């Protein structure tokens, strides 16, 4: 029929179709046999579920989420059941047809019209599935993804938690890269941006509203449990990570020398994806408003008391600081990736921020001066593992436990005190050498090997000035 529609002769069309001219003539006069055949209205075999179908219908109406497998297994548990394994597929087809004709109404998705410059969306996505490694160590991280739904322009950056500081730092960096700000910013119901009300669900917290107000934006969020309402950035996650995966395959390695190298790689992928979007981006920028003159501080500030354990508790994690500050109140600045501690307007400590909750970052130098006077506390110290600055120190303690089981804690604490008072690198080098020779016995051996060099300041005495010597020089010059 296609050949005839092109004006080809009947004999030629029949030959090309592999049939005789008479058969082709019959097809031209009437529809093909497959179209003339009336639809079948009968079953070729009895319905095995006919006797229990009213019961199945009642189950489906009462609990629409029931799966065919669950119903089938329930029927087979009956003493008089005669159902076979191969009949599960029959039940699945039967239930699917019933749901399509008499089941509950399904949720309809409504395509939305995006207006230029009106919305931006952001969210965090886990990047560990890419298998990136830095320095031959798996690099566990998140990515804060910022997207404009109208043009699909995107940007973002590496982060390590879904904290308020990471959210604001990511949004702020994205806006300054963009150069202008839209009217609304949408997120899902992150705990960093929202909090639970006693009645009425979740709402935005004051910190988040204040940060967006600085940029003249209004907050917006999807309905809890409705991730598709934030669908542009969710789909951008998938496509961005797929593009990264392909770029990593072309690169031939997922290993990077440093975080900076990995960030340059991310930026090259983002820039390549944004090039086709620049025309629509310019249209969006014309509908956005200017940024404020200054950026927000990208840290959260608070005050806390240094405990008798020489620690402070910040964002549900513990950090050690100098024991001199025990009992004093310090100011803490909480950044997305670090913590700064100030006392009397002077910065006294800076440490990497911990991820999650309930952790501890203990620097042995902060507590070793007390621990060396009370070495028995080492055995049951809550954060004892933090007192092994490197693997060599851990191996040294294990060796002392084997060789000096009753004195291992005392000897190790003294070695740790030696590292704090001289040079950790020199003590580690001595320990490594002694471990390789299997000669580590006690603290005295390490102390004698380290031999800290005392810097002696020479004493220079300058006597009173004698003006007579100047006169003598003048006389000598005149005589010459």
C-alpha positions as CSV (number, residue, x, y, z in Angstrom):
1,X,0.0,0.0,0.0
2,X,2.9,2.3,0.6
3,X,4.3,1.6,-2.9
4,X,0.9,2.2,-4.4
5,X,0.6,5.5,-2.5
6,X,3.9,6.6,-4.2
7,X,2.3,5.9,-7.7
8,X,4.2,2.7,-8.3
9,X,2.5,0.2,-10.7
10,X,0.5,-2.6,-9.0
11,X,2.7,-5.4,-10.5
12,X,5.9,-3.6,-9.3
13,X,4.4,-3.0,-5.8
14,X,3.4,-6.7,-5.6
15,X,6.9,-7.9,-6.6
16,X,8.6,-5.6,-4.0
17,X,6.2,-6.8,-1.3
18,X,6.8,-10.5,-2.1
19,X,3.3,-11.4,-3.2
20,X,1.5,-12.2,-6.4
21,X,-0.3,-9.5,-8.5
22,X,-3.7,-11.1,-7.8
23,X,-3.1,-11.1,-4.0
24,X,-2.0,-7.4,-4.2
25,X,-5.2,-6.6,-6.2
26,X,-7.3,-8.2,-3.4
27,X,-5.5,-6.1,-0.8
28,X,-6.1,-2.9,-2.9
29,X,-9.9,-3.6,-3.1
30,X,-10.3,-4.5,0.6
31,X,-8.5,-4.2,3.9
32,X,-5.8,-6.8,4.7
33,X,-7.0,-10.0,6.5
34,X,-5.4,-8.8,9.8
35,X,-7.7,-5.7,9.7
36,X,-10.8,-7.6,8.6
37,X,-10.5,-10.1,11.4
38,X,-13.0,-9.3,14.2
39,X,-11.4,-8.8,17.7
40,X,-11.6,-11.9,20.0
41,X,-14.1,-11.6,22.8
42,X,-13.5,-14.9,24.5
43,X,-10.8,-16.5,26.6
44,X,-8.6,-19.3,25.4
45,X,-8.4,-20.7,28.9
46,X,-10.4,-20.4,32.1
47,X,-9.7,-17.5,34.4
48,X,-7.9,-19.0,37.5
49,X,-8.9,-16.0,39.7
50,X,-12.6,-15.8,38.8
51,X,-13.7,-17.3,42.1
52,X,-11.6,-15.0,44.3
53,X,-11.8,-11.9,42.1
54,X,-14.6,-10.1,44.1
55,X,-12.4,-10.6,47.2
56,X,-9.3,-9.2,45.4
57,X,-11.3,-6.2,44.2
58,X,-12.4,-5.4,47.8
59,X,-8.8,-5.6,49.0
60,X,-7.7,-3.2,46.2
61,X,-10.4,-0.7,47.1
62,X,-9.6,-0.9,50.8
63,X,-5.8,-0.7,50.3
64,X,-4.9,0.7,46.8
65,X,-1.2,0.3,47.4
66,X,-1.3,-3.5,47.6
67,X,1.0,-5.2,45.1
68,X,-0.1,-8.2,43.1
69,X,2.8,-10.3,44.6
70,X,1.5,-9.7,48.1
71,X,-2.1,-10.7,47.1
72,X,-0.8,-13.8,45.2
73,X,1.3,-15.0,48.2
74,X,-1.7,-14.5,50.5
75,X,-4.0,-16.6,48.3
76,X,-1.4,-19.4,48.0
77,X,-1.2,-19.7,51.8
78,X,-4.8,-21.0,51.9
79,X,-5.2,-24.7,52.5
80,X,-7.4,-25.1,49.4
81,X,-5.3,-22.9,47.1
82,X,-4.5,-24.4,43.6
83,X,-2.5,-21.5,42.2
84,X,0.7,-22.1,40.3
85,X,3.9,-20.0,40.1
86,X,3.3,-19.1,36.5
87,X,-0.1,-17.6,37.3
88,X,1.4,-14.6,39.1
89,X,1.8,-12.8,35.8
90,X,-1.8,-13.4,35.0
91,X,-2.9,-11.8,38.2
92,X,-0.6,-8.8,37.6
93,X,-2.1,-8.1,34.2
94,X,-5.6,-8.5,35.6
95,X,-4.9,-6.0,38.5
96,X,-3.2,-3.5,36.1
97,X,-6.3,-3.5,33.8
98,X,-8.6,-3.1,36.8
99,X,-6.6,-0.1,38.1
100,X,-6.7,1.5,34.6
101,X,-10.5,1.1,34.3
102,X,-11.9,1.2,37.9
103,X,-9.0,2.0,40.2
104,X,-8.4,5.2,42.1
105,X,-7.6,8.4,40.3
106,X,-3.8,9.0,39.8
107,X,-2.0,12.2,40.6
108,X,-1.6,14.4,37.6
109,X,1.6,16.5,37.1
110,X,1.1,19.9,35.7
111,X,3.7,21.4,33.3
112,X,4.8,24.8,34.6
113,X,5.6,27.9,32.6
114,X,8.9,29.4,33.7
115,X,9.3,33.1,33.5
116,X,12.7,34.7,32.9
117,X,14.4,36.1,36.0
118,X,11.7,35.1,38.4
119,X,13.0,31.9,40.1
120,X,16.2,30.3,41.2
121,X,16.5,26.9,42.8
122,X,19.2,25.2,44.9
123,X,19.7,21.9,46.6
124,X,22.5,19.6,47.8
125,X,23.4,16.4,46.0
126,X,25.7,13.5,47.1
127,X,28.7,13.1,44.8
128,X,30.2,10.0,46.3
129,X,28.8,7.8,43.5
130,X,31.3,9.3,41.1
131,X,34.2,7.7,43.0
132,X,36.5,10.7,43.0
133,X,39.8,10.3,44.9
134,X,42.3,12.9,46.0
135,X,45.7,11.8,47.0
136,X,44.6,8.2,46.6
137,X,41.9,8.7,49.3
138,X,38.2,8.6,48.5
139,X,36.9,12.2,48.6
140,X,33.5,12.1,50.3
141,X,31.6,15.3,49.6
142,X,28.4,17.0,48.6
143,X,27.7,19.6,45.9
144,X,25.5,22.7,46.3
145,X,23.7,23.0,43.0
146,X,22.2,26.3,42.0
147,X,19.9,26.5,38.9
148,X,17.8,29.0,37.0
149,X,14.7,27.1,35.7
150,X,14.1,29.4,32.7
151,X,17.5,29.3,31.1
152,X,18.8,26.1,32.9
153,X,22.0,28.1,33.8
154,X,23.8,26.3,36.7
155,X,26.7,26.7,39.1
156,X,27.7,25.4,42.5
157,X,30.5,24.3,44.7
158,X,31.8,21.6,47.0
159,X,30.6,21.3,50.5
160,X,30.5,18.7,53.3
161,X,27.2,19.1,55.0
162,X,23.7,20.5,54.5
163,X,24.2,23.1,57.2
164,X,22.8,26.6,57.2
165,X,26.3,28.0,56.7
166,X,26.9,25.8,53.6
167,X,23.5,26.7,52.2
168,X,24.0,30.5,52.6
169,X,27.6,30.3,51.4
170,X,26.5,28.4,48.3
171,X,23.6,30.7,47.4
172,X,25.7,33.8,48.0
173,X,28.6,32.6,45.9
174,X,26.2,31.7,43.1
175,X,24.5,35.1,43.1
176,X,27.7,37.0,43.0
177,X,28.9,34.8,40.1
178,X,25.6,35.5,38.4
179,X,25.9,39.2,39.1
180,X,22.2,39.8,39.8
181,X,19.4,38.3,41.9
182,X,15.9,36.8,40.9
183,X,12.7,37.5,42.8
184,X,12.3,34.1,44.5
185,X,14.6,31.3,45.7
186,X,13.3,27.8,46.1
187,X,14.7,24.9,48.2
188,X,13.2,21.8,49.5
189,X,12.4,21.6,53.3
190,X,16.0,21.6,54.5
191,X,16.4,21.8,58.2
192,X,19.0,24.6,57.5
193,X,16.2,26.8,56.1
194,X,13.0,25.6,57.8
195,X,11.9,24.4,61.2
196,X,8.9,22.4,62.4
197,X,6.0,24.3,63.9
198,X,3.9,22.9,66.8
199,X,0.9,23.1,64.5
200,X,0.8,23.6,60.7
201,X,3.9,21.9,59.3
202,X,7.2,23.6,58.5
203,X,8.1,27.2,57.9
204,X,11.2,29.2,57.2
205,X,13.5,30.2,60.0
206,X,14.4,33.8,60.7
207,X,18.1,33.4,59.8
208,X,17.2,32.1,56.3
209,X,14.6,34.8,55.7
210,X,17.1,37.5,56.8
211,X,19.8,36.2,54.5
212,X,17.5,36.2,51.5
213,X,16.1,39.6,52.4
214,X,19.7,41.0,52.2
215,X,19.6,40.1,48.5
216,X,16.0,41.2,48.0
217,X,14.7,37.7,47.4
218,X,11.7,35.9,48.9
219,X,11.9,32.3,50.1
220,X,9.9,29.5,48.6
221,X,9.8,25.7,49.2
222,X,8.1,22.7,47.8
223,X,5.5,20.8,49.8
224,X,7.1,18.3,52.2
225,X,7.4,14.9,50.5
226,X,6.8,16.4,47.0
227,X,10.4,16.6,45.7
228,X,9.1,17.0,42.1
229,X,8.0,20.5,43.0
230,X,11.7,21.3,43.1
231,X,12.1,19.3,39.9
232,X,14.4,21.5,37.9
233,X,17.3,21.3,40.2
234,X,16.5,17.6,40.9
235,X,16.7,16.9,37.2
236,X,19.8,19.1,37.0
237,X,21.5,16.9,39.6
238,X,21.0,13.8,37.5
239,X,22.2,15.4,34.2
240,X,25.1,17.2,35.8
241,X,26.4,14.0,37.5
242,X,26.0,12.1,34.3
243,X,28.0,14.7,32.4
244,X,30.7,14.6,35.1
245,X,30.8,10.8,34.8
246,X,31.3,11.0,31.1
247,X,34.0,13.7,31.5
248,X,35.8,11.4,34.0
249,X,35.7,8.6,31.5
250,X,37.2,10.8,28.9
251,X,39.8,12.0,31.4
252,X,40.8,8.3,32.0
253,X,41.1,8.7,35.8
254,X,39.1,9.7,38.8
255,X,42.2,10.5,40.8
256,X,43.2,14.2,41.4
257,X,46.3,15.6,42.9
258,X,44.5,18.1,45.1
259,X,41.1,19.6,45.8
260,X,42.0,22.6,43.7
261,X,42.6,20.4,40.7
262,X,39.2,18.7,41.2
263,X,37.4,22.1,41.5
264,X,39.0,23.3,38.2
265,X,37.7,20.1,36.6
266,X,34.2,20.8,37.9
267,X,34.3,24.3,36.7
268,X,35.3,23.2,33.2
269,X,32.3,20.9,33.0
270,X,29.9,23.6,34.3
271,X,31.2,26.2,31.9
272,X,30.8,23.8,29.0
273,X,27.2,23.0,30.0
274,X,26.4,26.7,30.3
275,X,27.7,27.9,26.9
276,X,24.4,27.0,25.0
277,X,22.4,28.8,27.7
278,X,23.9,32.2,27.5
279,X,21.3,33.7,25.1
280,X,18.4,32.8,27.5
281,X,20.6,33.8,30.5
282,X,21.0,37.4,29.1
283,X,17.2,37.5,28.8
284,X,16.9,36.5,32.5
285,X,19.5,39.0,33.7
286,X,17.4,41.8,32.2
287,X,14.5,40.8,34.5
288,X,16.6,40.5,37.7
289,X,17.5,43.2,40.2
290,X,20.9,44.4,41.3
291,X,22.9,42.9,44.1
292,X,23.5,44.8,47.4
293,X,26.8,46.6,47.8
294,X,28.2,44.1,50.4
295,X,28.2,40.4,51.0
296,X,26.9,38.7,54.1
297,X,29.3,37.2,56.6
298,X,29.4,33.5,55.7
299,X,29.7,32.4,59.3
300,X,27.4,32.0,62.3
301,X,28.6,33.7,65.5
302,X,28.0,32.6,69.1
303,X,29.5,32.4,72.5
304,X,30.3,29.4,74.7
305,X,32.0,28.5,77.9
306,X,35.2,26.4,77.9
307,X,34.5,23.3,80.0
308,X,36.8,21.8,82.6
309,X,37.7,19.2,79.9
310,X,39.3,22.0,77.9
311,X,36.7,21.6,75.2
312,X,33.9,23.7,73.7
313,X,30.7,22.3,72.2
314,X,29.7,23.8,68.8
315,X,26.9,22.5,66.6
316,X,26.6,19.3,68.6
317,X,30.4,18.5,68.3
318,X,33.3,18.9,70.7
319,X,36.5,20.8,70.0
320,X,39.5,21.1,72.3
321,X,41.3,24.4,72.9
322,X,44.1,25.6,75.2
323,X,43.6,24.6,78.8
324,X,44.5,28.2,79.8
325,X,41.0,29.2,78.7
326,X,39.1,26.7,81.0
327,X,36.2,28.6,82.7
328,X,36.4,31.5,80.2
329,X,33.8,32.5,77.7
330,X,35.0,32.6,74.1
331,X,33.5,33.8,70.8
332,X,33.0,31.2,68.1
333,X,32.6,31.8,64.4
334,X,31.2,28.8,62.6
335,X,32.0,28.6,58.9
336,X,30.9,25.9,56.4
337,X,34.3,24.1,56.7
338,X,36.1,25.6,59.7
339,X,35.7,27.0,63.1
340,X,37.5,30.1,64.5
341,X,37.7,30.8,68.3
342,X,38.3,34.3,69.6
343,X,39.1,35.5,73.2
344,X,39.4,39.2,74.0
345,X,39.0,40.0,70.3
346,X,42.1,37.9,69.5
347,X,41.9,34.7,67.5
348,X,43.2,31.9,69.7
349,X,42.3,28.8,67.7
350,X,41.2,27.6,64.2
351,X,40.2,24.0,63.4
352,X,38.4,22.1,60.7
353,X,34.7,21.7,61.2
354,X,33.4,18.2,61.9
355,X,30.6,16.7,59.9
356,X,27.5,15.2,61.5
357,X,26.9,15.3,65.3
358,X,28.4,13.8,68.4
359,X,32.0,13.9,67.1
360,X,35.1,15.3,68.7
361,X,38.3,17.0,67.4
362,X,40.9,16.9,70.1
363,X,44.4,18.3,69.8
364,X,46.7,16.5,72.2
365,X,48.8,19.7,72.6
366,X,45.9,21.3,74.4
367,X,45.7,18.7,77.2
368,X,49.1,16.9,77.3
369,X,50.4,19.2,80.1
370,X,47.8,17.9,82.5
371,X,47.8,14.4,81.1
372,X,51.5,13.9,81.7
373,X,50.8,14.6,85.4
374,X,47.9,12.2,85.5
375,X,48.9,9.5,82.9
376,X,46.4,7.0,84.4
377,X,43.6,9.0,82.8
378,X,44.8,7.9,79.4
379,X,43.4,4.4,79.5
380,X,39.8,5.4,79.8
381,X,39.9,8.8,78.2
382,X,36.7,9.3,76.2
383,X,38.5,10.6,73.1
384,X,41.6,8.5,73.5
385,X,41.9,7.8,69.7
386,X,42.5,11.5,69.1
387,X,45.8,11.2,71.1
388,X,47.4,9.2,68.3
389,X,48.4,12.0,65.9
390,X,49.7,9.6,63.3
391,X,49.7,5.9,62.6
392,X,53.3,5.7,63.8
393,X,52.3,6.9,67.3
394,X,49.5,4.3,67.3
395,X,52.0,1.5,66.4
396,X,54.3,2.8,69.1
397,X,51.7,2.5,71.8
398,X,50.8,-1.1,70.6
399,X,54.5,-2.0,70.8
400,X,54.8,-0.6,74.3
401,X,51.7,-2.5,75.4
402,X,53.4,-5.7,74.2
403,X,56.7,-5.0,75.8
404,X,55.6,-3.0,78.9
405,X,52.0,-4.0,79.6
406,X,51.9,-2.4,83.0
407,X,53.7,0.8,82.0
408,X,52.6,1.4,78.4
409,X,50.2,4.3,79.2
410,X,52.8,6.2,81.3
411,X,55.6,5.7,78.7
412,X,53.4,6.7,75.8
413,X,52.1,9.8,77.5
414,X,55.6,10.9,78.2
415,X,56.5,10.4,74.5
416,X,53.5,12.5,73.5
417,X,54.6,15.2,75.9
418,X,58.0,15.1,74.3
419,X,56.4,15.6,70.9
420,X,54.4,18.6,72.1
421,X,57.4,20.2,73.8
422,X,60.0,19.6,71.0
423,X,59.0,18.5,67.5
424,X,56.3,16.0,66.5
425,X,58.1,15.2,63.2
426,X,61.4,14.4,65.0
427,X,59.7,12.2,67.6
428,X,57.8,10.4,64.8
429,X,61.0,9.8,62.8
430,X,62.7,8.3,65.9
431,X,59.7,6.1,66.7
432,X,59.5,4.9,63.1
433,X,63.2,3.9,63.2
434,X,62.9,2.1,66.5
435,X,59.7,0.2,65.3
436,X,61.5,-0.9,62.2
437,X,64.3,-2.3,64.3
438,X,61.8,-3.7,66.9
439,X,63.8,-1.9,69.6
440,X,61.2,0.4,71.2
441,X,61.3,-0.1,75.0
442,X,60.5,3.2,76.8
443,X,60.3,6.9,76.9
444,X,63.9,7.4,77.9
445,X,65.1,5.7,74.8
446,X,63.1,8.0,72.6
447,X,64.2,11.1,74.6
448,X,67.9,10.2,74.2
449,X,67.4,9.7,70.5
450,X,65.6,12.9,69.9
451,X,68.1,15.0,71.9
452,X,66.3,18.3,71.6
453,X,68.8,21.1,70.8
454,X,68.7,24.0,73.2
455,X,69.2,27.3,71.5
456,X,71.7,29.3,73.6
457,X,71.4,33.1,73.2
458,X,74.8,34.7,73.4
459,X,75.2,37.4,76.0
460,X,76.7,40.6,74.5
461,X,77.9,43.3,76.9
462,X,78.3,46.9,75.6
463,X,80.4,49.0,77.9
464,X,80.1,52.8,78.4
465,X,81.1,55.0,75.5
466,X,84.6,56.6,75.8
467,X,84.8,59.9,73.9
468,X,88.6,59.9,74.4
469,X,89.0,57.2,71.8
470,X,87.3,59.5,69.2
471,X,89.9,62.2,70.1
472,X,92.7,59.7,69.6
473,X,91.4,58.8,66.2
474,X,91.3,62.4,65.2
475,X,94.9,63.0,66.4
476,X,96.1,59.9,64.6
477,X,94.4,61.1,61.3
478,X,96.0,64.6,61.7
479,X,99.4,63.0,62.2
480,X,99.0,61.1,59.0
